[in-house]
Amino acid sequence: MTTIAFGGGPTVEQRRLFASLKEGTQVPGYRGYIPQLKYRVGKTYGTDTHKLLVENVPNARKTFTLTGPIDAPSLRNKLPEANGENKYTEKMVSGYTGYIPRMPFKFGGTYKEDCDTCIDEFLTNTQNHNFKNRDLQRQIRSYPRLTAISYDPEVRDRLNTFRDKTATVMEDRRPLEEAPIPGYKGYIPRVGTTEIGLGHRYHESSKLGFETFAQETRRHAENIFKAEPILLNRPTTSRNLRSAPNFGRRLYPHDGMIPNYTGYIPQRRYAFGNTYGDTTRSLEVCRHSLPSYGEYTKINPID
């Protein structure tokens, strides 16, 4: 048996028998992807790859079958020549890092062969796409133009009747006190700035907020347009009695503050040994009986 250099040497079958390779066996060190291989344990690399091929693809082509050389695909278009303006030409410079259509999916050929094949496929696909668009436009123009339904007298009369009976967006104004549906994300007055929104369902707190806002709006309008005589020496009179608001003007109530309240409470830092609620109720800021803590400090100044 002569050496391979002089035309002799072992045949493919002899080499396969010598290495004990079976159909589907990949050479150890193969870096390609093999499905389900990572779930195989306890056997050699060659045995696992052989069994995977037999189990998953029983009719697969034999890996040791010798195939002849594959002919390079013939070009269907004449590639454009470089004129300084076109991007894809027949002479692409090796090392060009720009985008070439379908170039990442080409393997095994030289740079020029792959570039020519990709540019040829790109030109073919572009021509087919343009042809389909022109054909679609011709088909559309061949059909008769449709008549708008608004020209139908019956439809026009029904639309006019609908407009007369249905209020427009500007005319459809709901009362201000009506509460919105649950999940409304818009602004609701007096809910976030007062205790109206505490301890109530969304519908109730929203209704109280709008009612309070409506009362304040009406009271403010009455005070603005109220005609009063102008006197040089206006006598001091008692204030007009107003309806009590739905919320308290006092920031620190007698019941104490909510444990998660993050605002400032005077003298809170010097109290220890009690819960948050007991501590705030024992402080003068919540214990006094005046309308506000400011009036309390005027009568009883803090040293």
ZADO-1210 file (C-alpha; in nm, 4 decimals, padded with zeros to 6 digits):
<atoms>
<atom x="00.0000" y="00.0000" z="00.0000" code="MET" pos="1"/>
<atom x="00.1635" y="00.3207" z="-00.1192" code="THR" pos="2"/>
<atom x="00.1372" y="00.6582" z="00.0444" code="THR" pos="3"/>
<atom x="-00.1291" y="00.9119" z="-00.0309" code="ILE" pos="4"/>
<atom x="00.1262" y="01.1462" z="-00.1905" code="ALA" pos="5"/>
<atom x="00.1835" y="00.8926" z="-00.4721" code="PHE" pos="6"/>
<atom x="-00.1848" y="00.8143" z="-00.5292" code="GLY" pos="7"/>
<atom x="-00.2123" y="00.5276" z="-00.2827" code="GLY" pos="8"/>
<atom x="-00.3084" y="00.5063" z="00.0814" code="GLY" pos="9"/>
<atom x="-00.6175" y="00.3767" z="00.2585" code="PRO" pos="10"/>
<atom x="-00.9580" y="00.4322" z="00.1146" code="THR" pos="11"/>
<atom x="-01.2446" y="00.6115" z="00.2859" code="VAL" pos="12"/>
<atom x="-01.3940" y="00.2825" z="00.4045" code="GLU" pos="13"/>
<atom x="-01.0599" y="00.1713" z="00.5457" code="GLN" pos="14"/>
<atom x="-01.0175" y="00.4973" z="00.7314" code="ARG" pos="15"/>
<atom x="-01.3712" y="00.4709" z="00.8697" code="ARG" pos="16"/>
<atom x="-01.3116" y="00.1181" z="00.9947" code="LEU" pos="17"/>
<atom x="-00.9806" y="00.2182" z="01.1490" code="PHE" pos="18"/>
<atom x="-01.1400" y="00.5066" z="01.3448" code="ALA" pos="19"/>
<atom x="-01.4545" y="00.3014" z="01.4253" code="SER" pos="20"/>
<atom x="-01.6762" y="00.5916" z="01.3192" code="LEU" pos="21"/>
<atom x="-02.0449" y="00.5306" z="01.2672" code="LYS" pos="22"/>
<atom x="-02.2929" y="00.7187" z="01.0504" code="GLU" pos="23"/>
<atom x="-02.3706" y="01.0586" z="01.2012" code="GLY" pos="24"/>
<atom x="-02.0655" y="01.0659" z="01.4258" code="THR" pos="25"/>
<atom x="-01.9040" y="01.4056" z="01.4508" code="GLN" pos="26"/>
<atom x="-01.5329" y="01.4377" z="01.5090" code="VAL" pos="27"/>
<atom x="-01.4561" y="01.5390" z="01.8692" code="PRO" pos="28"/>
<atom x="-01.3859" y="01.9101" z="01.8736" code="GLY" pos="29"/>
<atom x="-01.6587" y="01.9937" z="01.6237" code="TYR" pos="30"/>
<atom x="-01.7833" y="02.3440" z="01.7179" code="ARG" pos="31"/>
<atom x="-02.1116" y="02.3432" z="01.5294" code="GLY" pos="32"/>
<atom x="-02.4549" y="02.3188" z="01.6849" code="TYR" pos="33"/>
<atom x="-02.5977" y="01.9715" z="01.7487" code="ILE" pos="34"/>
<atom x="-02.9598" y="01.9648" z="01.8739" code="PRO" pos="35"/>
<atom x="-03.0273" y="01.7902" z="02.2087" code="GLN" pos="36"/>
<atom x="-02.6575" y="01.7149" z="02.2645" code="LEU" pos="37"/>
<atom x="-02.6436" y="01.9029" z="02.5948" code="LYS" pos="38"/>
<atom x="-02.9030" y="01.6664" z="02.7407" code="TYR" pos="39"/>
<atom x="-02.6876" y="01.3594" z="02.6693" code="ARG" pos="40"/>
<atom x="-02.4573" y="01.2342" z="02.9454" code="VAL" pos="41"/>
<atom x="-02.2520" y="00.9236" z="03.0193" code="GLY" pos="42"/>
<atom x="-02.1296" y="00.8368" z="02.6709" code="LYS" pos="43"/>
<atom x="-01.8634" y="00.9514" z="02.4309" code="THR" pos="44"/>
<atom x="-01.9060" y="01.2406" z="02.1932" code="TYR" pos="45"/>
<atom x="-01.9127" y="01.0142" z="01.8873" code="GLY" pos="46"/>
<atom x="-02.1721" y="00.7754" z="02.0313" code="THR" pos="47"/>
<atom x="-02.4042" y="01.0586" z="02.1361" code="ASP" pos="48"/>
<atom x="-02.3901" y="01.2296" z="01.7961" code="THR" pos="49"/>
<atom x="-02.4505" y="00.8977" z="01.6179" code="HIS" pos="50"/>
<atom x="-02.7587" y="00.8162" z="01.8274" code="LYS" pos="51"/>
<atom x="-02.8980" y="01.1659" z="01.7891" code="LEU" pos="52"/>
<atom x="-02.8807" y="01.1385" z="01.4114" code="LEU" pos="53"/>
<atom x="-03.0430" y="00.7945" z="01.4082" code="VAL" pos="54"/>
<atom x="-03.3212" y="00.8863" z="01.6535" code="GLU" pos="55"/>
<atom x="-03.4115" y="01.2318" z="01.5262" code="ASN" pos="56"/>
<atom x="-03.3370" y="01.2148" z="01.1534" code="VAL" pos="57"/>
<atom x="-03.3583" y="00.8507" z="01.0427" code="PRO" pos="58"/>
<atom x="-03.3624" y="00.9404" z="00.6716" code="ASN" pos="59"/>
<atom x="-03.0791" y="01.1911" z="00.6868" code="ALA" pos="60"/>
<atom x="-02.8002" y="01.1864" z="00.4321" code="ARG" pos="61"/>
<atom x="-02.4976" y="00.9886" z="00.5360" code="LYS" pos="62"/>
<atom x="-02.2240" y="01.2085" z="00.6681" code="THR" pos="63"/>
<atom x="-01.9509" y="01.0028" z="00.5016" code="PHE" pos="64"/>
<atom x="-02.1041" y="01.0135" z="00.1544" code="THR" pos="65"/>
<atom x="-01.8689" y="01.1919" z="-00.0792" code="LEU" pos="66"/>
<atom x="-02.0260" y="01.4614" z="-00.2882" code="THR" pos="67"/>
<atom x="-01.8892" y="01.6242" z="-00.5939" code="GLY" pos="68"/>
<atom x="-01.7993" y="01.9882" z="-00.6244" code="PRO" pos="69"/>
<atom x="-02.0913" y="02.2267" z="-00.6106" code="ILE" pos="70"/>
<atom x="-02.1168" y="02.4569" z="-00.9082" code="ASP" pos="71"/>
<atom x="-02.1306" y="02.8256" z="-00.8340" code="ALA" pos="72"/>
<atom x="-02.4749" y="02.9713" z="-00.9040" code="PRO" pos="73"/>
<atom x="-02.4972" y="03.1559" z="-01.2331" code="SER" pos="74"/>
<atom x="-02.5875" y="03.5231" z="-01.2239" code="LEU" pos="75"/>
<atom x="-02.9281" y="03.6174" z="-01.3629" code="ARG" pos="76"/>
<atom x="-02.8585" y="03.9900" z="-01.3930" code="ASN" pos="77"/>
<atom x="-02.5779" y="04.1991" z="-01.5232" code="LYS" pos="78"/>
<atom x="-02.4204" y="04.3655" z="-01.2250" code="LEU" pos="79"/>
<atom x="-02.3970" y="04.7442" z="-01.2529" code="PRO" pos="80"/>
<atom x="-02.0649" y="04.9092" z="-01.3143" code="GLU" pos="81"/>
<atom x="-01.9216" y="05.1532" z="-01.0646" code="ALA" pos="82"/>
<atom x="-02.0013" y="05.5153" z="-01.1558" code="ASN" pos="83"/>
<atom x="-01.9386" y="05.6822" z="-00.8195" code="GLY" pos="84"/>
<atom x="-02.3037" y="05.6903" z="-00.7177" code="GLU" pos="85"/>
<atom x="-02.4282" y="05.3321" z="-00.7038" code="ASN" pos="86"/>
<atom x="-02.3544" y="05.1315" z="-00.3921" code="LYS" pos="87"/>
<atom x="-02.3575" y="04.7735" z="-00.5179" code="TYR" pos="88"/>
<atom x="-02.1345" y="04.7160" z="-00.8202" code="THR" pos="89"/>
<atom x="-01.9689" y="04.4283" z="-01.0023" code="GLU" pos="90"/>
<atom x="-01.6321" y="04.4976" z="-00.8402" code="LYS" pos="91"/>
<atom x="-01.6815" y="04.5091" z="-00.4661" code="MET" pos="92"/>
<atom x="-01.3665" y="04.5876" z="-00.2724" code="VAL" pos="93"/>
<atom x="-01.2631" y="04.3128" z="-00.0321" code="SER" pos="94"/>
<atom x="-01.2964" y="04.4250" z="00.3280" code="GLY" pos="95"/>
<atom x="-01.5999" y="04.6458" z="00.2654" code="TYR" pos="96"/>
<atom x="-01.7774" y="04.6681" z="00.6034" code="THR" pos="97"/>
<atom x="-02.1043" y="04.8166" z="00.4816" code="GLY" pos="98"/>
<atom x="-02.4274" y="04.6244" z="00.4552" code="TYR" pos="99"/>
<atom x="-02.4724" y="04.3836" z="00.1665" code="ILE" pos="100"/>
<atom x="-02.8134" y="04.2141" z="00.1400" code="PRO" pos="101"/>
<atom x="-02.8103" y="03.8454" z="00.2503" code="ARG" pos="102"/>
<atom x="-02.4332" y="03.8492" z="00.2923" code="MET" pos="103"/>
<atom x="-02.4479" y="03.7128" z="00.6523" code="PRO" pos="104"/>
<atom x="-02.6139" y="03.3963" z="00.5171" code="PHE" pos="105"/>
<atom x="-02.3493" y="03.3095" z="00.2587" code="LYS" pos="106"/>
<atom x="-02.0673" y="03.0709" z="00.3433" code="PHE" pos="107"/>
<atom x="-01.7947" y="02.8756" z="00.1710" code="GLY" pos="108"/>
<atom x="-01.7176" y="03.1090" z="-00.1161" code="GLY" pos="109"/>
<atom x="-01.4764" y="03.3894" z="-00.1787" code="THR" pos="110"/>
<atom x="-01.5706" y="03.7455" z="-00.0985" code="TYR" pos="111"/>
<atom x="-01.6279" y="03.8369" z="-00.4632" code="LYS" pos="112"/>
<atom x="-01.8380" y="03.5281" z="-00.5365" code="GLU" pos="113"/>
<atom x="-02.0588" y="03.5854" z="-00.2330" code="ASP" pos="114"/>
<atom x="-02.0936" y="03.9572" z="-00.3132" code="CYS" pos="115"/>
<atom x="-02.1896" y="03.8899" z="-00.6745" code="ASP" pos="116"/>
<atom x="-02.4471" y="03.6296" z="-00.5680" code="THR" pos="117"/>
<atom x="-02.5986" y="03.8568" z="-00.3029" code="CYS" pos="118"/>
<atom x="-02.6177" y="04.1581" z="-00.5351" code="ILE" pos="119"/>
<atom x="-02.7721" y="03.9449" z="-00.8091" code="ASP" pos="120"/>
<atom x="-03.0400" y="03.8147" z="-00.5687" code="GLU" pos="121"/>
<atom x="-03.1039" y="04.1670" z="-00.4450" code="PHE" pos="122"/>
<atom x="-03.1542" y="04.3007" z="-00.7969" code="LEU" pos="123"/>
<atom x="-03.3829" y="04.0083" z="-00.8846" code="THR" pos="124"/>
<atom x="-03.5976" y="04.0549" z="-00.5744" code="ASN" pos="125"/>
<atom x="-03.6187" y="04.4294" z="-00.6361" code="THR" pos="126"/>
<atom x="-03.7345" y="04.3788" z="-00.9945" code="GLN" pos="127"/>
<atom x="-03.9944" y="04.1207" z="-00.8882" code="ASN" pos="128"/>
<atom x="-04.1255" y="04.3509" z="-00.6174" code="HIS" pos="129"/>
<atom x="-04.1559" y="04.6450" z="-00.8568" code="ASN" pos="130"/>
<atom x="-04.3311" y="04.4258" z="-01.1127" code="PHE" pos="131"/>
<atom x="-04.5847" y="04.3068" z="-00.8535" code="LYS" pos="132"/>
<atom x="-04.6523" y="04.6654" z="-00.7439" code="ASN" pos="133"/>
<atom x="-04.7134" y="04.7804" z="-01.1012" code="ARG" pos="134"/>
<atom x="-04.9371" y="04.4795" z="-01.1646" code="ASP" pos="135"/>
<atom x="-05.1368" y="04.5546" z="-00.8500" code="LEU" pos="136"/>
<atom x="-05.1827" y="04.9178" z="-00.9552" code="GLN" pos="137"/>
<atom x="-05.3041" y="04.8095" z="-01.2989" code="ARG" pos="138"/>
<atom x="-05.5576" y="04.5744" z="-01.1420" code="GLN" pos="139"/>
<atom x="-05.6824" y="04.8472" z="-00.9097" code="ILE" pos="140"/>
<atom x="-05.7276" y="05.0918" z="-01.1978" code="ARG" pos="141"/>
<atom x="-05.9189" y="04.8309" z="-01.3976" code="SER" pos="142"/>
<atom x="-06.1955" y="04.8050" z="-01.1371" code="TYR" pos="143"/>
<atom x="-06.4732" y="05.0683" z="-01.1402" code="PRO" pos="144"/>
<atom x="-06.4445" y="05.3425" z="-00.8829" code="ARG" pos="145"/>
<atom x="-06.6703" y="05.2926" z="-00.5831" code="LEU" pos="146"/>
<atom x="-06.9297" y="05.5526" z="-00.4962" code="THR" pos="147"/>
<atom x="-06.9140" y="05.7021" z="-00.1504" code="ALA" pos="148"/>
<atom x="-07.1987" y="05.5927" z="00.0722" code="ILE" pos="149"/>
<atom x="-07.2456" y="05.9502" z="00.1919" code="SER" pos="150"/>
<atom x="-07.4064" y="06.0343" z="-00.1463" code="TYR" pos="151"/>
<atom x="-07.6936" y="05.7965" z="-00.0756" code="ASP" pos="152"/>
<atom x="-08.0040" y="06.0076" z="00.0109" code="PRO" pos="153"/>
<atom x="-08.1265" y="05.7545" z="00.2665" code="GLU" pos="154"/>
<atom x="-07.7950" y="05.7562" z="00.4512" code="VAL" pos="155"/>
<atom x="-07.7818" y="06.1358" z="00.4417" code="ARG" pos="156"/>
<atom x="-08.1319" y="06.1682" z="00.5907" code="ASP" pos="157"/>
<atom x="-08.0546" y="05.9209" z="00.8671" code="ARG" pos="158"/>
<atom x="-07.7345" y="06.1032" z="00.9558" code="LEU" pos="159"/>
<atom x="-07.9187" y="06.4344" z="00.9741" code="ASN" pos="160"/>
<atom x="-08.1800" y="06.2800" z="01.2033" code="THR" pos="161"/>
<atom x="-07.9071" y="06.1323" z="01.4223" code="PHE" pos="162"/>
<atom x="-07.7339" y="06.4696" z="01.4553" code="ARG" pos="163"/>
<atom x="-08.0583" y="06.6404" z="01.5534" code="ASP" pos="164"/>
<atom x="-08.1360" y="06.3896" z="01.8275" code="LYS" pos="165"/>
<atom x="-07.7856" y="06.3320" z="01.9633" code="THR" pos="166"/>
<atom x="-07.5976" y="06.5944" z="02.1584" code="ALA" pos="167"/>
<atom x="-07.2518" y="06.6891" z="02.0431" code="THR" pos="168"/>
<atom x="-06.9397" y="06.6646" z="02.2521" code="VAL" pos="169"/>
<atom x="-06.9679" y="07.0264" z="02.3656" code="MET" pos="170"/>
<atom x="-07.3369" y="06.9954" z="02.4443" code="GLU" pos="171"/>
<atom x="-07.3081" y="06.6672" z="02.6337" code="ASP" pos="172"/>
<atom x="-07.1998" y="06.8145" z="02.9656" code="ARG" pos="173"/>
<atom x="-07.2572" y="06.6082" z="03.2738" code="ARG" pos="174"/>
<atom x="-07.3238" y="06.7679" z="03.6115" code="PRO" pos="175"/>
<atom x="-07.0150" y="06.8677" z="03.8037" code="LEU" pos="176"/>
<atom x="-07.1097" y="06.6611" z="04.1089" code="GLU" pos="177"/>
<atom x="-07.1324" y="06.3350" z="03.9135" code="GLU" pos="178"/>
<atom x="-06.8568" y="06.0951" z="04.0131" code="ALA" pos="179"/>
<atom x="-06.6458" y="05.9347" z="03.7385" code="PRO" pos="180"/>
<atom x="-06.6236" y="05.5632" z="03.6759" code="ILE" pos="181"/>
<atom x="-06.3699" y="05.3627" z="03.8817" code="PRO" pos="182"/>
<atom x="-06.0278" y="05.3744" z="03.7206" code="GLY" pos="183"/>
<atom x="-06.0551" y="05.7367" z="03.6053" code="TYR" pos="184"/>
<atom x="-05.7009" y="05.8767" z="03.5953" code="LYS" pos="185"/>
<atom x="-05.7892" y="06.2440" z="03.5645" code="GLY" pos="186"/>
<atom x="-05.7660" y="06.5086" z="03.8328" code="TYR" pos="187"/>
<atom x="-06.0276" y="06.5083" z="04.1090" code="ILE" pos="188"/>
<atom x="-06.0214" y="06.8226" z="04.3266" code="PRO" pos="189"/>
<atom x="-05.9873" y="06.8079" z="04.7049" code="ARG" pos="190"/>
<atom x="-05.9214" y="06.4340" z="04.7166" code="VAL" pos="191"/>
<atom x="-05.5445" y="06.4324" z="04.7344" code="GLY" pos="192"/>
<atom x="-05.5057" y="06.7531" z="04.9397" code="THR" pos="193"/>
<atom x="-05.7619" y="06.6848" z="05.2146" code="THR" pos="194"/>
<atom x="-05.8864" y="06.3896" z="05.4156" code="GLU" pos="195"/>
<atom x="-06.1828" y="06.3399" z="05.1822" code="ILE" pos="196"/>
<atom x="-05.9987" y="06.0612" z="05.0036" code="GLY" pos="197"/>
<atom x="-05.9176" y="05.8719" z="05.3243" code="LEU" pos="198"/>
<atom x="-06.1277" y="05.5741" z="05.4282" code="GLY" pos="199"/>
<atom x="-06.3754" y="05.5939" z="05.1394" code="HIS" pos="200"/>
<atom x="-06.4355" y="05.3970" z="04.8271" code="ARG" pos="201"/>
<atom x="-06.3257" y="05.5565" z="04.5035" code="TYR" pos="202"/>
<atom x="-06.6809" y="05.6437" z="04.4019" code="HIS" pos="203"/>
<atom x="-06.7640" y="05.8081" z="04.7351" code="GLU" pos="204"/>
<atom x="-06.4395" y="06.0027" z="04.7667" code="SER" pos="205"/>
<atom x="-06.4701" y="06.1300" z="04.4084" code="SER" pos="206"/>
<atom x="-06.8293" y="06.2392" z="04.4682" code="LYS" pos="207"/>
<atom x="-06.7344" y="06.4257" z="04.7879" code="LEU" pos="208"/>
<atom x="-06.4432" y="06.5914" z="04.6098" code="GLY" pos="209"/>
<atom x="-06.6588" y="06.7235" z="04.3256" code="PHE" pos="210"/>
<atom x="-06.9351" y="06.8353" z="04.5630" code="GLU" pos="211"/>
<atom x="-06.6851" y="07.0255" z="04.7761" code="THR" pos="212"/>
<atom x="-06.5334" y="07.1869" z="04.4705" code="PHE" pos="213"/>
<atom x="-06.8782" y="07.2895" z="04.3446" code="ALA" pos="214"/>
<atom x="-06.9680" y="07.4441" z="04.6824" code="GLN" pos="215"/>
<atom x="-06.6458" y="07.6428" z="04.6964" code="GLU" pos="216"/>
<atom x="-06.6900" y="07.7577" z="04.3371" code="THR" pos="217"/>
<atom x="-07.0434" y="07.8851" z="04.4019" code="ARG" pos="218"/>
<atom x="-06.9389" y="08.0537" z="04.7268" code="ARG" pos="219"/>
<atom x="-06.6469" y="08.2215" z="04.5569" code="HIS" pos="220"/>
<atom x="-06.8705" y="08.3461" z="04.2734" code="ALA" pos="221"/>
<atom x="-07.1209" y="08.4889" z="04.5239" code="GLU" pos="222"/>
<atom x="-06.8481" y="08.6795" z="04.7049" code="ASN" pos="223"/>
<atom x="-06.7082" y="08.8241" z="04.3838" code="ILE" pos="224"/>
<atom x="-07.0357" y="08.9483" z="04.2350" code="PHE" pos="225"/>
<atom x="-07.1868" y="09.0529" z="04.5660" code="LYS" pos="226"/>
<atom x="-07.2658" y="09.4267" z="04.5624" code="ALA" pos="227"/>
<atom x="-07.1752" y="09.6025" z="04.8854" code="GLU" pos="228"/>
<atom x="-07.1925" y="09.9759" z="04.9557" code="PRO" pos="229"/>
<atom x="-06.8599" y="10.1490" z="04.9880" code="ILE" pos="230"/>
<atom x="-06.8346" y="10.3347" z="05.3203" code="LEU" pos="231"/>
<atom x="-06.5542" y="10.5485" z="05.4498" code="LEU" pos="232"/>
<atom x="-06.5899" y="10.4116" z="05.7992" code="ASN" pos="233"/>
<atom x="-06.7144" y="10.0613" z="05.7550" code="ARG" pos="234"/>
<atom x="-06.8410" y="09.9190" z="06.0832" code="PRO" pos="235"/>
<atom x="-06.6999" y="09.5951" z="06.2010" code="THR" pos="236"/>
<atom x="-06.9614" y="09.3293" z="06.1483" code="THR" pos="237"/>
<atom x="-06.9577" y="08.9627" z="06.2077" code="SER" pos="238"/>
<atom x="-06.8681" y="08.7451" z="05.9185" code="ARG" pos="239"/>
<atom x="-07.1414" y="08.5880" z="05.7154" code="ASN" pos="240"/>
<atom x="-07.2273" y="08.2406" z="05.8251" code="LEU" pos="241"/>
<atom x="-07.1046" y="07.9916" z="05.5758" code="ARG" pos="242"/>
<atom x="-07.1824" y="07.6286" z="05.5405" code="SER" pos="243"/>
<atom x="-06.9200" y="07.4064" z="05.6929" code="ALA" pos="244"/>
<atom x="-06.6965" y="07.2402" z="05.4357" code="PRO" pos="245"/>
<atom x="-06.6866" y="06.8676" z="05.3884" code="ASN" pos="246"/>
<atom x="-06.3340" y="06.8530" z="05.5235" code="PHE" pos="247"/>
<atom x="-06.1543" y="07.0034" z="05.8209" code="GLY" pos="248"/>
<atom x="-05.9201" y="07.3006" z="05.7949" code="ARG" pos="249"/>
<atom x="-05.7123" y="07.1622" z="06.0769" code="ARG" pos="250"/>
<atom x="-05.3946" y="06.9812" z="05.9775" code="LEU" pos="251"/>
<atom x="-05.3333" y="06.7968" z="06.3041" code="TYR" pos="252"/>
<atom x="-05.6640" y="06.6388" z="06.4227" code="PRO" pos="253"/>
<atom x="-05.7496" y="06.5287" z="06.7765" code="HIS" pos="254"/>
<atom x="-05.7408" y="06.1629" z="06.6746" code="ASP" pos="255"/>
<atom x="-05.3711" y="06.1811" z="06.5982" code="GLY" pos="256"/>
<atom x="-05.1840" y="06.1266" z="06.2764" code="MET" pos="257"/>
<atom x="-05.1765" y="05.8221" z="06.0505" code="ILE" pos="258"/>
<atom x="-04.8679" y="05.6066" z="06.1243" code="PRO" pos="259"/>
<atom x="-04.7334" y="05.6479" z="05.7709" code="ASN" pos="260"/>
<atom x="-04.7601" y="06.0268" z="05.7774" code="TYR" pos="261"/>
<atom x="-04.4227" y="06.1625" z="05.6630" code="THR" pos="262"/>
<atom x="-04.4833" y="06.5317" z="05.7328" code="GLY" pos="263"/>
<atom x="-04.3392" y="06.7372" z="06.0155" code="TYR" pos="264"/>
<atom x="-04.4977" y="06.7134" z="06.3616" code="ILE" pos="265"/>
<atom x="-04.3733" y="06.9662" z="06.6204" code="PRO" pos="266"/>
<atom x="-04.2083" y="06.8123" z="06.9302" code="GLN" pos="267"/>
<atom x="-04.2406" y="06.4607" z="06.7845" code="ARG" pos="268"/>
<atom x="-03.8685" y="06.3951" z="06.7959" code="ARG" pos="269"/>
<atom x="-03.8569" y="06.4391" z="07.1727" code="TYR" pos="270"/>
<atom x="-04.1267" y="06.1801" z="07.2550" code="ALA" pos="271"/>
<atom x="-04.0337" y="05.8175" z="07.3193" code="PHE" pos="272"/>
<atom x="-04.1882" y="05.4972" z="07.4484" code="GLY" pos="273"/>
<atom x="-04.5330" y="05.5155" z="07.2871" code="ASN" pos="274"/>
<atom x="-04.6816" y="05.4210" z="06.9537" code="THR" pos="275"/>
<atom x="-04.7008" y="05.6748" z="06.6758" code="TYR" pos="276"/>
<atom x="-05.0726" y="05.7377" z="06.7293" code="GLY" pos="277"/>
<atom x="-05.0458" y="05.7744" z="07.1093" code="ASP" pos="278"/>
<atom x="-04.7468" y="06.0029" z="07.0720" code="THR" pos="279"/>
<atom x="-04.9215" y="06.2409" z="06.8320" code="THR" pos="280"/>
<atom x="-05.2405" y="06.2455" z="07.0404" code="ARG" pos="281"/>
<atom x="-05.0418" y="06.3387" z="07.3507" code="SER" pos="282"/>
<atom x="-04.8660" y="06.6314" z="07.1832" code="LEU" pos="283"/>
<atom x="-05.0074" y="06.9819" z="07.2036" code="GLU" pos="284"/>
<atom x="-05.0171" y="07.0056" z="06.8269" code="VAL" pos="285"/>
<atom x="-05.3072" y="06.7557" z="06.8214" code="CYS" pos="286"/>
<atom x="-05.4426" y="06.8018" z="07.1732" code="ARG" pos="287"/>
<atom x="-05.5419" y="07.1695" z="07.1558" code="HIS" pos="288"/>
<atom x="-05.9000" y="07.2734" z="07.0793" code="SER" pos="289"/>
<atom x="-05.8370" y="07.5792" z="06.8621" code="LEU" pos="290"/>
<atom x="-05.9072" y="07.5830" z="06.4866" code="PRO" pos="291"/>
<atom x="-05.5392" y="07.5662" z="06.3948" code="SER" pos="292"/>
<atom x="-05.2010" y="07.5220" z="06.5534" code="TYR" pos="293"/>
<atom x="-05.1004" y="07.8713" z="06.4459" code="GLY" pos="294"/>
<atom x="-05.3705" y="08.0287" z="06.6595" code="GLU" pos="295"/>
<atom x="-05.2638" y="07.8072" z="06.9468" code="TYR" pos="296"/>
<atom x="-04.9043" y="07.9293" z="06.9249" code="THR" pos="297"/>
<atom x="-05.0236" y="08.2895" z="06.9275" code="LYS" pos="298"/>
<atom x="-05.1991" y="08.2344" z="07.2594" code="ILE" pos="299"/>
<atom x="-04.9383" y="07.9974" z="07.4028" code="ASN" pos="300"/>
<atom x="-04.6027" y="08.0924" z="07.2496" code="PRO" pos="301"/>
<atom x="-04.3406" y="07.8217" z="07.2430" code="ILE" pos="302"/>
<atom x="-04.0342" y="07.9015" z="07.4512" code="ASP" pos="303"/>
</atoms>
